[in-house]
Amino acid sequence: MTVREIMRTNVATCSPHQDLAAAAHLMRERGCGFVPVVDTQGLLVGVLTDRDVCLFASDRGRSMGHIAVADAMSQPVFSGFAADNVKVALETMATHHVRRLPVVDDHGHLHGVVSIDDIVQAPRRRGAPTPAEIVAALKEISAPPSIVMAPA
């Protein structure tokens, strides 16, 4: 089973130049907590979550209308390809502790998003992750990332 078979293609996006208020409004309108951030050529440059919006806005003491998406978006962006096996996408999510994975082409243009929810709800067919593989990935995704100490 490939990512193309289960990914969502009607994805809300925002620009790095938009403000957080506009991005939050978009999330509310579309009923999502995640938007890929794309530049004017459609290249994926970051991702923004509702958590990013809340934490960044609360920490800055400024109105969300005065904070650029570029300031709050998460980077680097971990992504996958439509032709990838769903198991590869699941491994990427687990490795990087992310629940949603933008899907790009070879040039970095956004084509969709696949989420852990999409994988859980996908029909069980050849090449699909097993329930045990999904549970193991969820455990990794939910685990706090390890902290690497720099040498003194």
Buried (B, 14 or more C-beta within 10 A) or exposed (E): BBBBBBBBEEBBBBBBEBBBBBBBBBBEEEEBBBBBBBEEEBEBBBBBBBEBBBEBBEEBEEEBEEBBBBBBBBEEBBBBBBEBBBBBBBBBBBEBBBBBBBBBEEEBEBBBBBBBEBBEEBEEEEEBBEEEBBEBBBEBBEEEEEEEEEEE
